[in-house]
Amino acid sequence: MSDKTIQVKSWGEGQGDFVLINESDFDENFHELFGSKKLSAKEVKAAKLLDDTKAALTEKGIAFEDGADQATLQALLDQAA
């Protein structure tokens, strides 16, 4: 169970601009992240590439840091080839 909280847009009067909820309680059909923006096609493509590279590294058993950028991850993957 996670103790992490997130900000969501308020849904009732008197709640202010946002409400803090447990991340595990987030329901995308009801809540909207506070300050969220719609990703551009370029951002979506970059996120998918990052996820795919992480998956390839994991499949090969190659460890990497969670916050590593695409260039770093790609270099690790290239070294393993």
N, C-alpha and C positions, 0 to 999 in steps of 0.2 A: 504494500500500500504506500502510495506516495504522499508526502506532506507538502508537495509543491502546490502553490496556488497560482491562479491566473486571473487576469482582469477581463471581464465580459461587460458588454454594454448593458446598462440597467434596463429593466423591463417593467418597472413600476414607479409610481410617484414617490418622491422623497428619498430615492436611492442615490441620487447624485449622478455623475457622469458614467461611473462604472461600479461594478460589484466584484468583490474578490470571492472566488469559489475554488474548491479543490479541483485540481486538474482532472482527477478521475471522475468528477461529477459533470464534466463538460458534455453537453448534448448538442451536436451540430444542428439538430432540427429545432432547437429552442434558443440556444445561446449564440451570440455573435461576439467574437473576440473584440475587445476594446482596442482601437487604434489599428485594427487590421486593414490591410489593403489588398486589392485583387492583384495577383501576380501577373506580370506581363508574360507573353509567350516565351521570351528569351529567358526570364527567370525560371519558368517552369521547365524549360529544356535543360538549363544548367543544374537545377535540382535533381532532375531525372538522371543526368549524366553522373552526378555525384553519388546518388544512390546506387546506380548500376556499377560504378567503380568500387564502391564499398562492398557490394555484394560479391563482385569478382575476387576481391582481396580476401574476404571471409571464406569464400569457397576454396581458395588456394591455401588457407590457413595462415595468411600473412597478417600480423598484428599491425594496427595503426591507431593513431590518436583520434579521439572523437572529434576534435575541433580542426582536424587537418583539412587543408584546402584541396581543390581538385588537382592542382599541379603537383603537390606533394604525393597525393594518392596515386596519380598516374605514373609518377616516377617509380614508386614502389612496385606497381604492377608491371612496368616495363622491365625493371631489374629482374623480376621473377620469370620473365619470358625466355 
